[in-house]
C-alpha cells in the first residue's frame, strides 16, 4: 500500500490501484465473453467516418445482427445505440426511421411495434429496445408508447414484505399505483408517538410517592411505597409473635 498504489475510496478508506485495475480487466473480459456467447461482435455503436445520414443507415442495415429484429452492428440487443450526428446525439432507431419513413412528426415518439406485452416483459432486458428494423418502427403518441410499456410489466401478486395484493388489502393512489394496506398501517403505527406511561403520585393506599418514600428493586426498576412496606413488615412480625 504505497502512495503510488493507493487511492482514497469514495466510500471511505484506502483502496489498492493494482487490485482495482485487475477487477476492471476481469469485468471487461466477462462482458466480451457474454457478447461472444450471444453472437455479438465486439464494439459498441461503431460508426464509420465520412458518411451522410442515408449512407450510415444503409451501412448499418447491410451489416445488421439478427434475423427478424435488426440490431446496430456491434450493439447489444437490449441497449439503445447513440450516434453523434452533427452537434447532437441521435438514437439509432430514430435515425433509421427518419431515413426510411421521413421526419418524425412533432409531439410523436418512435415505438417498437415488434414488442408484444403478452410474450415479453419489457424493461432493460427487452430484446426489442435496440431494434432498427424499419418495418418494426412506428411514430406514435407518447401516451400510446407509455401504455404499451406499462402493459408489459407483470404486476406482482405480493408486496415487498410478502402481503398478498387482494381487493381488501390494496388501495390505489392518485397516480394509479397500487399500495399494500397492511404495510401502510404498519408505517402509520410506527410514526405514532409512543404513549408515555403515567407516573403515579400516590400509592394505592394513598401515601405520597415522594423521593423519601420510594424504594426500588435490586435491578433499579420499580417504585415501591416505603410506608406500605414497613406496614407489611410490622404485620408479619406481629403474626410471628402471635404464633
C-alpha positions in Angstrom: 0.0 0.0 0.0 2.5 2.6 -1.2 1.3 6.2 -2.1 1.6 5.4 -5.8 -0.5 2.3 -5.4 -3.2 3.7 -3.1 -6.2 6.0 -3.6 -8.9 7.2 -1.3 -12.1 5.3 -1.8 -15.2 7.5 -2.0 -16.9 5.2 0.4 -14.1 5.7 2.9 -10.8 4.0 3.4 -7.9 3.2 1.2 -8.0 1.0 -1.9 -5.3 -0.7 -4.0 -4.9 0.5 -7.5 -3.5 -2.8 -8.8 -6.5 -4.7 -7.4 -8.9 -2.2 -8.9 -7.3 -2.5 -12.3 -7.3 -6.3 -12.2 -11.1 -6.3 -11.3 -11.8 -3.9 -14.1 -9.9 -6.2 -16.6 -12.0 -9.1 -15.3 -15.2 -7.2 -15.8 -14.3 -6.3 -19.4 -13.3 -9.9 -20.2 -16.6 -11.1 -18.8 -18.5 -8.6 -20.9 -16.6 -9.6 -24.0 -17.3 -13.3 -23.3 -21.0 -12.6 -22.8 -21.2 -10.7 -26.1 -19.4 -13.5 -27.9 -21.8 -16.1 -26.4 -24.7 -14.1 -27.7 -23.2 -13.8 -31.1 -22.5 -10.1 -30.7 -19.3 -8.7 -32.2 -17.0 -6.6 -30.1 -17.5 -2.9 -30.1 -20.4 -0.6 -29.1 -22.2 1.6 -31.6 -19.3 1.8 -34.1 -19.9 4.2 -36.9 -17.7 4.8 -39.9 -16.5 8.2 -40.9 -17.3 10.4 -43.9 -20.9 9.2 -44.4 -24.1 11.1 -44.7 -27.3 10.1 -42.9 -28.7 7.8 -45.6 -25.3 6.1 -46.2 -24.8 5.5 -42.5 -28.3 3.9 -42.2 -27.7 1.7 -45.2 -24.3 0.6 -43.8 -26.0 -0.4 -40.5 -28.8 -2.3 -42.2 -26.4 -4.1 -44.5 -24.4 -5.3 -41.5 -27.3 -5.8 -39.0 -27.4 -8.5 -36.5 -30.5 -10.8 -36.0 -32.9 -12.5 -38.4 -36.1 -10.6 -37.6 -35.2 -7.7 -35.4 -32.2 -5.8 -36.8 -29.6 -4.5 -34.4 -26.9 -1.9 -35.0 -23.5 -3.6 -35.7 -21.6 -4.2 -32.6 -24.5 -3.2 -30.3 -26.1 -5.4 -27.7 -29.8 -6.1 -28.5 -31.0 -4.9 -25.1 -29.3 -1.4 -25.4 -30.1 1.7 -27.3 -27.4 2.8 -29.7 -26.5 6.5 -29.7 -24.9 8.1 -32.8 -23.3 11.5 -32.8 -24.8 13.4 -35.8 -23.6 17.0 -36.1 -23.7 18.6 -32.7 -26.3 16.2 -31.2 -26.7 12.6 -30.2 -29.3 10.6 -32.0 -30.6 7.1 -31.2 -30.2 4.5 -33.9 -33.9 3.7 -34.3 -34.8 7.4 -34.7 -32.1 7.8 -37.3 -33.3 4.8 -39.2 -37.0 6.0 -39.1 -36.1 9.4 -40.5 -34.3 7.9 -43.4 -36.9 5.2 -44.1 -40.2 7.0 -43.4 -39.3 10.7 -43.3 -39.1 13.3 -40.4 -40.7 12.4 -37.1 -43.9 14.4 -36.6 -43.9 17.0 -33.8 -45.0 15.6 -30.5 -44.6 12.0 -31.6 -42.1 9.3 -30.4 -40.8 6.2 -32.1 -42.3 2.9 -30.8 -41.1 -0.7 -31.5 -44.2 -2.5 -32.8 -42.2 -5.8 -32.6 -42.6 -5.6 -28.9 -45.6 -7.7 -27.7 -46.5 -7.3 -24.0 -48.2 -10.7 -24.0 -44.8 -12.5 -24.7 -42.2 -10.0 -23.5 -42.0 -8.5 -20.0 -40.1 -5.4 -21.3 -37.8 -3.5 -19.1 -34.0 -3.2 -19.6 -33.7 -6.8 -20.7 -36.2 -6.4 -23.5 -34.7 -7.7 -26.8 -36.7 -5.1 -28.8 -35.2 -2.0 -27.4 -32.3 -1.9 -29.8 -34.2 -3.0 -32.9 -33.5 -0.8 -36.0 -35.7 -2.7 -38.5 -37.6 0.0 -40.4 -40.7 -2.3 -40.6 -40.7 -2.5 -36.8 -40.7 1.2 -36.1 -43.8 3.5 -35.9 -44.4 7.1 -34.8 -47.0 7.1 -32.1 -48.1 9.5 -29.4 -46.2 9.3 -26.1 -49.3 8.1 -24.2 -49.5 5.1 -26.5 -45.9 4.1 -26.0 -46.2 4.6 -22.3 -49.3 2.4 -22.1 -47.6 -0.3 -24.1 -44.6 -0.3 -21.8 -46.8 -0.4 -18.7 -48.9 -3.2 -20.0 -45.7 -5.2 -20.4 -44.9 -5.1 -16.7 -46.4 -8.0 -14.9 -48.0 -6.7 -11.7 -46.7 -8.6 -8.7 -49.0 -10.7 -6.7 -47.3 -9.9 -3.3 -45.8 -6.7 -1.9 -42.2 -6.5 -1.0 -43.0 -7.6 2.6 -44.9 -10.7 1.4 -48.5 -9.4 1.8 -50.9 -10.5 -1.0 -52.5 -7.8 -3.1 -56.1 -8.7 -2.5 -59.1 -6.4 -3.1 -59.3 -5.8 0.7 -55.6 -5.3 1.2 -55.0 -3.0 -1.8 -55.6 0.7 -2.5 -54.7 2.9 -5.4 -53.3 6.4 -5.1 -54.0 9.4 -7.4 -51.3 8.3 -9.8 -52.8 4.9 -10.3 -50.1 3.0 -8.3 -51.1 0.1 -6.0 -50.2 0.0 -2.3 -50.5 -2.5 0.4 -52.9 -1.6 3.2 -51.1 -3.7 5.8 -47.7 -2.1 5.1 -49.3 1.4 5.2 -50.9 0.6 8.5 -47.6 -0.6 9.9 -45.8 2.5 8.7 -48.5 4.7 10.3 -48.3 2.8 13.5 -44.5 3.3 13.6 -44.9 7.0 13.2 -47.3 7.4 16.1 -45.7 8.7 19.3 -45.2 6.1 22.0 -47.7 6.9 24.8 -45.9 7.9 28.0 -46.6 5.8 31.0 -48.4 7.9 33.6 -46.4 8.2 36.7 -48.5 7.8 39.9 -48.0 10.4 42.6 -49.6 8.3 45.4 -49.7 4.6 46.0 -52.9 2.6 46.1 -53.2 3.2 49.8 -53.0 7.0 49.4 -49.4 7.5 50.6 -47.5 10.2 48.6 -44.7 8.7 46.4 -42.1 11.2 47.3 -38.3 10.7 46.9 -38.0 9.8 50.6 -41.0 7.4 50.5 -39.9 5.3 47.4 -37.7 2.2 47.2 -36.6 0.4 44.1 -35.8 -3.3 43.4 -32.3 -4.8 43.1 -32.2 -4.1 39.4 -33.1 -0.4 39.9 -36.5 -0.8 38.5 -39.9 -0.5 40.1 -41.3 2.0 42.6 -42.5 0.8 46.0 -44.0 2.7 48.8 -41.8 2.6 51.9 -44.8 3.3 54.2 -46.7 0.3 52.9 -43.6 -1.9 53.0 -43.0 -1.0 56.7 -46.7 -1.7 57.5 -46.5 -5.2 55.8 -43.3 -5.9 57.7 -44.9 -4.9 61.0 -48.0 -7.1 60.4 -45.8 -10.0 59.6 -43.7 -9.6 62.8 -46.9 -9.4 64.9 -48.2 -12.6 63.2 -44.9 -14.4 64.1 -45.1 -13.3 67.7 -48.7 -14.4 68.0 -47.8 -17.9 66.8 
